[in-house]
């Protein structure tokens, strides 16, 4: 069973020395259940690696149509004109 420690342990803990808070370690199921019940740790679920999206090669190039301007026009100034 994999567990994430809530508290640090100075010294040896299941074959590892100096376990810190937040470390994930492997322990026997019976010991892990007992530690979780006592509040020393939380169980860690074994999840598969997340899938990543892949962009097709032909969609990476974007072309701008000739009738579309490259950038929008600058906004007109509003308000009273400056003193001359």
C-alpha positions as CSV (number, residue, x, y, z in Angstrom):
1,X,0.0,0.0,0.0
2,X,1.3,3.4,-0.9
3,X,0.8,6.1,1.8
4,X,1.6,9.9,1.9
5,X,3.0,10.9,5.3
6,X,1.2,13.6,7.4
7,X,4.1,13.7,9.9
8,X,7.8,13.3,9.6
9,X,9.7,10.4,11.2
10,X,13.2,10.8,12.6
11,X,15.1,7.6,12.2
12,X,14.3,4.5,10.3
13,X,10.7,3.9,9.1
14,X,10.0,0.7,7.1
15,X,13.6,0.6,5.7
16,X,13.8,4.3,4.9
17,X,15.7,6.8,7.0
18,X,14.4,10.3,7.7
19,X,10.9,10.2,6.2
20,X,9.6,13.8,5.8
21,X,6.0,15.1,5.7
22,X,4.5,14.6,2.2
23,X,6.8,11.7,1.2
24,X,5.1,8.7,-0.5
25,X,6.3,5.3,0.7
26,X,5.3,1.7,0.2
27,X,4.3,-0.3,3.3
28,X,2.4,-3.5,4.0
29,X,-1.4,-3.2,3.6
30,X,-2.1,-4.0,7.3
31,X,0.5,-1.4,8.5
32,X,-0.8,1.2,6.0
33,X,-4.4,0.7,7.1
34,X,-3.3,1.1,10.8
35,X,-1.3,4.3,10.1
36,X,-4.2,5.8,8.2
37,X,-6.6,5.0,11.0
38,X,-4.3,6.6,13.5
39,X,-4.0,9.7,11.3
40,X,-0.3,9.4,10.6
41,X,-0.8,9.3,6.8
42,X,-3.3,9.3,3.9
43,X,-3.7,6.5,1.3
44,X,-2.4,7.2,-2.2
45,X,-4.3,5.8,-5.2
46,X,-2.4,4.2,-8.0
47,X,-3.7,6.0,-11.0
48,X,-2.5,5.5,-14.6
49,X,-0.5,8.2,-16.2
50,X,-2.7,11.0,-17.6
51,X,-3.1,11.1,-21.4
52,X,-1.8,14.0,-23.3
53,X,-3.4,15.5,-26.4
54,X,-1.4,15.6,-29.6
55,X,-2.0,18.3,-32.2
56,X,-1.9,17.1,-35.8
57,X,1.0,18.5,-37.8
58,X,-1.2,20.1,-40.5
59,X,-3.2,22.2,-38.0
60,X,-0.1,23.9,-36.5
61,X,0.2,26.4,-39.4
62,X,-2.5,29.1,-39.5
63,X,-3.0,31.2,-42.6
64,X,-4.6,34.6,-42.5
65,X,-7.0,35.3,-45.5
66,X,-6.0,38.1,-47.8
67,X,-9.1,40.2,-47.1
68,X,-8.7,40.0,-43.2
69,X,-6.3,42.6,-41.8
70,X,-3.4,41.3,-39.8
71,X,-4.3,43.4,-36.7
72,X,-7.3,45.4,-35.8
73,X,-7.3,49.2,-36.4
74,X,-6.3,51.5,-33.5
75,X,-9.3,52.9,-31.6
76,X,-10.3,56.5,-32.1
77,X,-9.6,58.9,-29.3
78,X,-12.5,60.1,-27.3
79,X,-13.1,63.2,-25.4
80,X,-12.1,66.9,-25.7
81,X,-9.2,67.8,-28.1
82,X,-6.0,69.0,-26.6
83,X,-5.3,72.7,-26.2
84,X,-3.2,74.0,-29.1
